[in-house]
Amino acid sequence: MPLPAENFSIETALDAATELRRVLAARTHRRKVMGQEVLVPGQLGEALQLPKIINRLTSKQQRYRDLGLNDFQELWPTLSARTRERVLDAIGWYDPKQLDWDDKRSNRRPLVDPDDDAV
């Protein structure tokens, strides 16, 4: 499950927005140009105004960075679960509750069966 939008800071929103632009551009579409079938990159990032959001997040003025963060937080829940998952995986975010106990990042204790008397 993706992290809630309120967990984004300006820096993490910038990382996620940049990766989201890359993920969306990786989607290709077939088009016929002058009789030739060509693959063109997806334009959904531009339609979602990602360049504007990224520019705001990288602005020198705090007011614009806050606007960019707000814009990204409004956009994030509208994305499909698969797209959000791909973005979070690409930027290295994970939900510790979904990790195996043996994973170093999990910091979880092993599940103990209360009926098990063997120690």
C-alpha positions in Angstrom: 0.0 0.0 0.0 1.5 3.4 -0.9 2.3 5.9 1.7 -0.3 8.6 2.3 0.2 11.9 0.5 0.7 13.8 3.7 4.0 11.9 4.2 5.6 13.8 1.3 8.0 16.6 2.0 9.1 19.0 -0.7 12.2 16.9 -1.4 10.4 13.5 -1.5 7.6 15.0 -3.6 10.3 16.2 -6.1 11.8 12.8 -6.2 8.5 11.1 -6.7 7.3 13.7 -9.3 10.5 13.3 -11.3 10.2 9.5 -11.3 6.5 9.7 -12.1 7.4 11.8 -15.2 9.8 9.1 -16.2 7.3 6.3 -15.6 4.6 8.0 -17.6 7.0 8.8 -20.4 8.1 5.1 -20.6 4.6 4.3 -21.8 4.7 4.3 -25.5 2.0 4.5 -28.1 1.9 3.4 -31.8 1.3 6.2 -34.2 1.3 6.4 -38.0 3.5 9.2 -39.3 3.7 9.5 -43.0 2.6 5.9 -43.5 5.2 4.6 -41.0 4.2 3.1 -37.7 6.4 4.7 -34.9 6.4 4.4 -31.2 6.0 7.7 -29.4 6.5 8.4 -25.7 3.5 8.9 -23.5 2.3 12.5 -23.0 0.3 11.9 -19.8 3.0 13.6 -17.7 2.5 16.9 -19.6 -1.3 16.5 -19.4 -1.0 16.1 -15.6 1.1 19.2 -15.5 4.1 17.4 -14.1 6.7 19.9 -15.6 4.9 22.7 -13.8 4.8 20.8 -10.5 8.5 19.9 -10.8 9.4 23.6 -11.6 7.4 24.7 -8.6 9.1 22.1 -6.3 12.5 23.3 -7.5 11.7 27.0 -7.2 13.9 29.3 -5.0 10.8 30.8 -3.4 9.2 28.8 -0.6 5.7 29.9 -1.6 6.1 28.2 -5.0 7.6 25.1 -3.5 4.6 24.9 -1.1 2.3 25.3 -4.1 4.1 22.5 -5.9 3.9 20.2 -2.9 0.1 20.9 -2.6 -0.3 20.2 -6.4 1.6 16.9 -6.1 -0.4 15.9 -3.0 -3.6 16.5 -4.9 -2.3 14.5 -7.9 -0.9 11.5 -6.1 -4.2 9.9 -4.9 -5.6 10.1 -8.5 -2.9 7.8 -9.9 -3.5 4.1 -10.2 -2.2 1.9 -7.5 0.2 0.2 -10.0 1.7 3.6 -11.1 2.1 4.7 -7.5 3.8 1.4 -6.6 6.2 1.7 -9.6 7.2 5.2 -8.5 7.7 4.3 -4.9 9.8 1.3 -5.9 11.9 3.4 -8.2 12.7 6.0 -5.5 13.4 3.3 -2.9 10.4 3.7 -0.6 8.8 0.7 1.0 6.3 -0.3 3.6 8.1 -2.0 6.4 4.9 -4.0 7.2 5.1 -5.7 3.8 8.6 -6.9 4.2 9.6 -10.4 5.2 11.0 -10.8 8.7 14.4 -11.8 7.4 14.7 -8.5 5.4 17.2 -6.2 7.1 15.0 -3.2 6.5 11.9 -4.7 8.4 13.0 -4.2 12.0 10.1 -6.4 13.0 10.1 -9.0 15.7 9.1 -12.6 14.7 5.5 -13.5 15.1 5.0 -15.6 18.2 2.2 -18.1 18.5 0.7 -17.6 21.9 -0.3 -21.3 22.0 3.3 -22.4 21.5 4.9 -23.3 24.8 8.2 -24.3 23.3 10.8 -21.6 23.8 
